[in-house]
Amino acid sequence: MSAPAAPDHAVADLLGLVALGELLAFERMAADARFAPDLRRRAALSEMAAAEIANYRRLADRLGVLGVPPEEAMAAYVEPLQGYHDSTEPRDWAEAVTKAYVGDGITDDFLREIAEALREPDRQLVLDVLHESRYAEFAAAEIRHAVSADPKVAGRLSMWARRLVGEALSQAGRVVAADQGALTALIVADGRTDVAGLFRRLTAAHTARMAAAGLNN
Amino acid sequence: MSAPAAPDHAVADLLGLVALGELLAFERMAADARFAPDLRRRAALSEMAAAEIANYRRLADRLGVLGVPPEEAMAAYVEPLQGYHDSTEPRDWAEAVTKAYVGDGITDDFLREIAEALREPDRQLVLDVLHESRYAEFAAAEIRHAVSADPKVAGRLSMWARRLVGEALSQAGRVVAADQGALTALIVADGRTDVAGLFRRLTAAHTARMAAAGLNN
């Protein structure tokens, strides 16, 4: 069954939200690279950041084609997304890579779900901006390394990951409020997605990712 | 006349210096994006930053092929390059774009000169990592815009640009000291370049760029 047409402004809202997410993730990861214990890891996080801005450009270009200035499509989401990052400033390298790992993972799961509510070419565009798995593998390896060097770190990072998810959920509520129902309509217009089921799937995938990195949910 | 062979370790030193320059320029531009007056400009500086990290990856890969770990080739230059950035923290958007404009311009001129002392594929690699001119055009337009909005800004930014060049020269002396003659040998091995002439050309090009952006040298 092909997806029913989503209203254009809802699509622009969604692309704006994703574009802003990329832009802010870029800035924060680039800033967090300062925590890296050596130049190799510093470059690795910087490259993860740069991948976000390349995706930003693709989304901004698509918004241009749709006749919506990117900054207009993003404006409503600046406060919640900036709020998420401001309230989750990592204090060290392990927290920085955990934040990238948790944030990218949940973002990708969400985008995979939401893509199904879009028509081409937006469906494929959203699937294309998913993060490369090598970045998640790098982050998970860094987390496991930090935990094996000091087992007490597992508890601290597990707690940090729970805080990240909590802050993300709290800001997600503000995102829904900010866009005045357009995104929710997009998800529901899909006819397939129930919001409770969406949350359940995102949570299950997050729990599996935590375990893969040696953390507890 | 083809360039005579430069010793391999000198080539690795040069690639390490350029790679570290890209990595640190990335970090600083990404951090400076916070000064942008709007999301469009913030994204533009972030994209300029991301171009640097893509170049870093190419240089690091080439160092790998040469059998030199990138962090080893970069290590000697961390102090002077970090010193340059630490001593030239922009205080606002106009200073940030001026720093990107001045720094990229001089870096590119220097790389164009030095490339001639290298054999392929390193010669082409160094030419490939030159900055795209659209970034310089963006920065110059932002500077002219700032000056036209407030003519007093021209004096402040001209003075700022002189400080950038002064700090860069002072750190360049430390770079030469750090690499224990390998880079100087590379330039002189060229048989064509005299260091005084190199400085004269870099200075003339810098003066022309200042004028193009509406600043005084």
HADDOCK unambig.tbl for C-alpha pairs under 7 A between the chains (distance, minus, plus):
assign (segid A and resid 23 and name CA) (segid B and resid 43 and name CA) 6.79 0.50 0.50
assign (segid A and resid 27 and name CA) (segid B and resid 30 and name CA) 6.07 0.50 0.50
assign (segid A and resid 27 and name CA) (segid B and resid 31 and name CA) 6.93 0.50 0.50
assign (segid A and resid 30 and name CA) (segid B and resid 27 and name CA) 6.07 0.50 0.50
assign (segid A and resid 30 and name CA) (segid B and resid 30 and name CA) 6.29 0.50 0.50
assign (segid A and resid 31 and name CA) (segid B and resid 27 and name CA) 6.95 0.50 0.50
assign (segid A and resid 31 and name CA) (segid B and resid 31 and name CA) 6.29 0.50 0.50
assign (segid A and resid 39 and name CA) (segid B and resid 71 and name CA) 5.77 0.50 0.50
assign (segid A and resid 40 and name CA) (segid B and resid 71 and name CA) 6.16 0.50 0.50
assign (segid A and resid 43 and name CA) (segid B and resid 23 and name CA) 6.80 0.50 0.50
assign (segid A and resid 47 and name CA) (segid B and resid 53 and name CA) 6.30 0.50 0.50
assign (segid A and resid 50 and name CA) (segid B and resid 50 and name CA) 4.87 0.50 0.50
assign (segid A and resid 50 and name CA) (segid B and resid 53 and name CA) 6.85 0.50 0.50
assign (segid A and resid 53 and name CA) (segid B and resid 47 and name CA) 6.29 0.50 0.50
assign (segid A and resid 53 and name CA) (segid B and resid 50 and name CA) 6.85 0.50 0.50
assign (segid A and resid 71 and name CA) (segid B and resid 39 and name CA) 5.77 0.50 0.50
assign (segid A and resid 71 and name CA) (segid B and resid 40 and name CA) 6.17 0.50 0.50
